[in-house]
């Protein structure tokens, strides 16, 4: 799972999505979370890795996890 903890501090709409980088490819989460001026704590579950395979210790350790501003 990914855990996002964020808020916006400017005007306008902001949405974020989790990102998993595996094998040099960025996989952006399918759900965009709308931020408010209060903190948003959101969990996204990934029962399989981004390419649809079973998670292994090796690919979890090799992957990079982050967040992307969608709008």
C-alpha positions in Angstrom: 0.0 0.0 0.0 1.0 3.6 -0.4 0.3 6.2 2.2 -0.2 9.8 1.1 -0.2 12.6 3.7 -0.6 16.1 2.1 -2.4 19.4 2.0 -2.5 22.3 -0.3 -1.4 25.8 0.6 -2.4 27.8 -2.5 -5.5 28.8 -4.4 -7.1 26.5 -6.9 -7.7 22.8 -7.1 -5.0 20.3 -6.5 -5.1 16.5 -7.0 -2.4 14.0 -6.3 -1.8 10.3 -7.1 0.7 7.8 -5.9 3.5 6.8 -8.2 5.4 3.5 -8.3 8.6 3.4 -10.4 9.4 -0.1 -11.4 12.1 -1.0 -13.9 12.5 2.7 -14.9 8.8 3.1 -15.7 6.5 5.3 -13.7 3.1 3.8 -12.9 0.7 6.5 -11.7 -2.1 5.4 -9.5 -5.6 5.2 -11.0 -7.2 7.3 -8.3 -6.6 11.1 -7.9 -7.1 12.5 -4.4 -8.3 16.0 -4.1 -6.4 18.1 -1.6 -7.9 20.6 0.8 -6.2 23.1 3.2 -6.3 20.4 5.9 -4.1 17.3 5.8 -5.4 14.4 3.7 -4.2 11.0 4.8 -5.0 8.4 2.1 -4.0 4.8 1.6 -4.1 3.0 -1.8 -3.8 -0.7 -1.8 -1.8 -2.6 -4.4 -2.5 -6.4 -4.0 -0.3 -6.9 -7.2 2.7 -4.9 -8.4 2.2 -2.3 -11.2 2.7 -4.9 -14.0 0.2 -7.3 -12.4 2.7 -9.8 -10.9 2.9 -11.0 -7.3 5.0 -8.7 -5.1 8.4 -10.1 -4.1 10.9 -8.8 -1.6 13.2 -8.0 -4.5 10.8 -5.9 -6.5 9.6 -4.0 -3.4 13.2 -3.2 -2.5 14.1 -2.1 -6.1 10.9 0.0 -6.6 10.7 3.7 -5.8 7.5 5.2 -4.4 6.3 8.8 -4.6 3.5 11.2 -5.4 2.6 13.2 -8.5 0.5 16.4 -8.8 -2.2 15.5 -11.3 -3.9 18.9 -11.5 
